[in-house]
Amino acid sequence: MRRPRLCEKRSGQDRVIIDVFGVGAPKCGTTWLAACLSEHPSVCMADPPTLNYFCETRPWPEFRGTAGLGPDWIAQRFIHCKSGQKLVDISPTYLQDESSPRRIFEHNPRAKLIFNFRHPVDMLQSFYYQVARESPVPPTFEGFISAYPDVRRVALYYSHLRRFLDLFPSEQCLFLLYDDFQKRPLDVLVACFSFLDIPADFRPSSLHRRVNVRRVPRSQMVVALLNRIRHVLQDRFSKQLWDSLVWKSKLYR
C-alpha cells in the first residue's frame, strides 16, 4: 500500500515526518541533487521536490510560498510514497530564512540536513538569471545588485549556517560543494547515499545530465506583462488563498 510514513505524536499537527531536508543555498546544484535522489528506490521525493513549507520569507518576493497551507497539504506532497522510503524535501529557500531551522527542528529533530554551497558571486549571478526568467529586472547583473542590494544576504553562508548548527548536531549535516558536483559527481552521490544510510551502489540516470540550465527570456516585455497580471490577481486574493489557488491549479509547474 502506498502511503507516507505516519508522523509520531511529537509534533501534534504534522501527519508525516520528513526524514531529509536539502536546505540550500540556491543555485548550488540542488536541482541536480534532487533529480538523482528521486531515482533512488529508497528515497521518496516530495511532489514537487521544492516545497518551501518550513520558511516564512523568500530570497525573492515573486517566488512561491506555501507556509500557510497546513498539515494536510504537506501530507499530500508525499501521498505517492511507499513504506520504508526516506521522505525528502529539497528547498534552497530554507538556508537564509531565520525561522526555518527552528521549524524544521520542531518537525523532526532527528532530520538529516544537506547543505549545498558555491562561490558566493557565482551563486548570486546564477540567481540573477533565475529571477530574470519571471520578473522584470535590470539588464545586467551589476545593475541587479545595485538595484536590490539586500539580495546579497543570500550569500552570507556562515550566518545562515550557524542557526542550523545551533540546533542540529554536525553528524546530522552533510556539506556539499558545487565544484565537486562538476568534477566528481559520482563521489558526491556515493557520499550522499552513505550519509542517508541507503545503498550507495545505485547509479541514477541523472548522474551526468545537466538540469536547470540557464535560460534567458526572449522578451522582457512578456515577462513584465505576466508579472503585472500575477500582481493584479494576487491583490484580489489573500496570501493563503492565492497560494492555495496556485497549488490546486498546478500553476507552480
Secondary structure, DSSP 8 states (H G I E B T S, - for coil): -B---B--TTSSS-SB---EEEEE-TTSSHHHHHHHHHHSTTEEE-SSS---TT-S--SSTTS---TTS-HHHHHHTTTT-BTT-EEEEE-GGGTT-TTHHHHHHHH-TT-EEEEEE--HHHHHHHHHHHHHTTS---SSHHHHHHH-GGGGGGG-HHHHHHHHHTTS-GGGEEEEEHHHHHH-HHHHHHHHHHHTTS-TT---TTTT---S-----S-HHHHHHHHHHHHHHHHHS-HHHHHHHHHHTTTT-
